[in-house]
Amino acid sequence: MKKYNFILSFSVLAYFLFFLTSCDGNNQKRGESKIANGEKITIIHSLGTIEVVSNPQRVVVLDFSALENLDYLGIKPVAIPKTGLPSHLSKYKDDTSIVDVGSITEVNLEKINEARPDLIIMGQRLIDFYDQLSVIAPVLYPEPVDAGDFMGAYEKNLDNLALLYNKQEEIERAKGVIRSKVEEVKKLTVASEEKALILLHNRGRFSAYGSGSRFGIVHDVLGVAEAAEGLSVHRHGNPVSSEFIQKVNPDLIFVIDRSRVVDNSVTNKEEIENLLVKETEAAKNGKIYYLNPEIWYLAGGGITSVNVMVDEVIQAF
């Protein structure tokens, strides 16, 4: 009798092991698109390679564009930088269940560690913190949209989230909306001969941006012609004078007022539209457009901000 029980137990064990092996083989065949709980996902980004458990629940988000994307997917972070939080993300500011870890330029590492994150999503402004953050948890560094391929970086960042959270359908829908909008805008810009200059205003000073820059979506994606070609793609732009703006004489001027979001000051249009700027075709024809600085300067690469950016540019045409 005992011998019979031993044989039966061995048979059950063998069947169980065969069942597990079969399941494992089926899961491997499904590939990364079929994400199971506990499966580890490998993501390669420009600062390194991370391995993180799929569907990470405790996420620290240190970039407003990434926060927009998680918000779209209905994923709530455990910690964010609440200083300077844009108004379109204001619902997170008073949520006491979300830890405030500083700003998008300087974070509190101790608070981030206390949040016990499964994943940290940082931003370009915190690149110097990458090694320190990596000690705490895997760090995902979103591709910068100012590296000369705005849409490529934007879509890759979305694809990484789709992989992590098995949200391919939702992400494809978001990408499709932007692609359709872009095509509609390009129909107008291609038919226009107007040339634009993008200006960042900061306390009475100007920096100009062109193709390949952090605001290059205007030219590179939406097809608006440049009034000043060959500008540096440096993140801080090209310092320019009012005389430069007058000489370039753009048909359109897009203004991003940094002072408004950094100093919380009211946009001073008299300071921006000075006597020399008023001599441009843009000023004469009422074509100076003030863009939302929270969207363009503080975020600029998430689902919400890119939709707004496209909408604001199309108004000029």
N, C-alpha and C positions, 0 to 999 in steps of 0.2 A: 504493500500500500504506500509505504514511504517512497519507494522507488518510483511509483506511478506519479505521485505528487511532484517529485523532483523533475520528472520529464515534462509534466504539464507546465510547471513554473518556467522551465527553460524555454518552452515553446512560446509562452506568453511574452517573455522578455525578448526573444528573437523577433517576434512580430512587432513589438513596440519599437525596437531599434530600426527595423525595416521601415516602419511608418514615419519615424523621424527623418530618416535618410531620404525618403521619397519627398516629404514636405520640403526639406532643405533644397533638394534638387529643383522642385517646382518654383520655389522662391527665387532661386538664382536665375531661372529662365525668364522670370517676369522682368528682371532688370531693375534699374534704379527708379523707373517711373512708378513701380508698384512698391510703395514704401510701407513697411510694417513697423509696428511699435518696437523700439529697441534697436532697429537697424542703424548702422552707422553710415553716414553720408560723407564722402570726401569732396571738398570744394577747393579748387585752386584759384587763388586771387593774386594780384600783383605783388603782394608782400609775403606770400608764402602759401602753404597748404594746410588746411585744417580738416580734422575728422570730428564730426559732431553727431550725436544721436538724433535721428529723425524726429520731427515734430517737437523741438525743444520748447519746454514750457516756461522756463525762467530765463527771459531774454532781457538783457540790458541794451538799450538803444541810445547811442551817442551821436546820432545824426538825424536831422529833421526830415530829410528826404526818405531815409529808411523808415522813420516813424510813420510817415504818410503811407508807405507801402504796407506796413504791418496793420495800420488802421484800416486800410482798404480790405485786408484779408480777415479782419476781425480778431487780430491777435494782440492781446494786451501785454505790454512790457511790465517788468517788475521795477525798473528804474530808468529814468531819463534825466537829461539836463533841463531843468525848468527855467533857468535864467535865459531871458530873451526868447522864450517860447512863442512862435508865431500865433496870431489870433485864430487861424484856422485849425490849430491844434490845442486850443485853450482848454478843452475839456479835460486834458491830462494834468493841467496845472494844479487844480484844487482836489485832485484825487489823492487822498491821503494814503491809499494802499500802494501808490507808486512812489518810490524813493527818489528824492531830488539829489542828483550827484554833481551839480555844478552847472557848467556852461559847455557849449560846443567847442570851446577853445581851451578850457581847463577843467579837469574833472577831479573828483574826490575818490582816489583809489581805495581808500579804506571803506567808504560806503558801498562802492561797487563790489568789493570782496564780501561784505556783509550781506549783500543781496543774493549770494550763492547762485550766480548765473550758470545756466547750461551753455549759453552763447552770449557773446558780446558783439554788437554791430557798431563799429566806430565810423568816423567820418574823416575826410581829408585834413581838416583842421587839427586833428589829434594824432597825426601820423607819428609824432615824437613819443607818444605814449604806447605805441604798439607793443614793444617788448614787455613793458610793465603790465599791460593789460593781458598779454598772452600767458603770464604766470597764473592769472586768476581763472581764466576759462578760454576756450577756443575763440579767436577773434576773427570775425568776417570783415574784411575791408572792401567796401563797395568800390567798383571801378569808377574813377573820376570822370565826369562828363566833359571835362575841359581838356581831354587828352587827344582831341582831334577827331573823335568818333562819338559824337553825342548820343545818337540813337543806339549805336552798338553797346555802349556802356550802360545806357538806361535799360535796355532790354536784357542784358546779361545779369544785371542786378535783380531784375524781376524773375528771371529764370532760376537764379540761385534760391530765391525764396520759394518758388514753385516746387523745386526739388526738395527743399527742407521740410515743407509743410504739405506736400502732395496737393498743391493747389494749381495744377496746370490749367484747368479750365478757366478759373477766375483770372489768372494772369494773362492768358491768351485773349480773353475778352478785353482786358484793360489795354493791352498792346494794340488790339484791333481798332479801338476807339481813337487812339492817338494817330495811328497810321492813316485812318480815314480823314481826320482833321488836317493832317499835314498835306495830304494830296489836294484838299480843297483850297488851302492857303496858297500852295504853289501854283495853282491855276491863276491866281490873282497876281502873285509877285512876278511870275514869268512874263505876264502881259504888261507889267509896269516898268517904266524907265526910271523910276524914282530910286535914289540911292540914300542909304541910311547911315547914321553914325550913332553908336551906342556909347553913352557917357555915364560913368559912375560919379556922382557928386558927393563930396565929403568936406564939409566945413568951408565952402567957398572954393574948393579946388576940384579939378576934373581929371579923370582918367578915362582914356578911350579904349574900347575893345572891338575886336574884329573877328574874322574867321579863325576857327581853331581855339578860341578863348573860352572861358567859363560861360560866356553869354553867346557863344558861337551858334547856338540853335537858330538865331535870327537869320544868319547868312547860310550856314552849312546845311541846315535841315529845312528851313522855310523858304530859302531861295531869295531872300532880300539882297539886293546888290549893295556892295560896300561903297561908301563915300570916300573912305581912306583905306587903301589897300596896303598890305605889307606890315601891318601893326604887329608888335610883339604879342606872343600868346601868354606872357607872364600872368600869373594869377592876380596880381595887383594892377594889371593893366599898364597902359602907357600914359604917364603924366603929360597932360597937354594944357595949353593956355587958351584963353578966350580968342586970342589972335589966330591960333591954329584952327579952332572951330570955324571962325569967320572965313579963313582962307580955304578950308575944305569945302565950305558952303554946302552942307548936306540938304537934300530935299526933305528928309525925315530925321528927327532926333528922338532917340529913345533914352529917357533919363531914369536912372536907378539912384534914388537918394539914400545913400548909406547913413547920412546923419540922422535920418528919421528913425532908423531901427537901432542904431548904436547909441545915439545920444537922446533918443526919444523926443526929438525936436520936430516942430512943424516945418514942412517943406517950405523953404523961402524961394518962391518963384522969381522974385525981383533979383535975388542974388544969382540965380541960375541963368535967367534970361536977361543978362546985362546988355549994355549998349552994343557990344560987338556981336553977341549971339543974336541979337534982334535983326542984324543985317543979313542973316542967312535966309535962304529960300524957305527953310522949315519954319522959321519964325514968321516970315511975311505971309505965309499961307496957312498959318495956324496948325502946323504939323509937328509940334513938339509934344511928345506923349510921355506921361509920367507912369512908369510901370510900378507894380506893387513890390516894394523893396523886401518885404517879408518873404514873398515867394521867390523873387529872383536872387536876392543876396543871402538870405538865411537858409533857404532850401534849394530849389532849382533842379532837383533830379528825381523827384518822386512822382507818383501818379497824379496827385492833386496839383502840385506845382507845375508840372509839364502841361497839363490841360489848361491851366490858367495862363501860362506863358504863351501858348499858341493862340488862345482867345484874345489876349491883349495885343499881340502883333497883328492879327487879322483886322482889328479895328482901324488900323492905319490905312487899310486898302479898301 
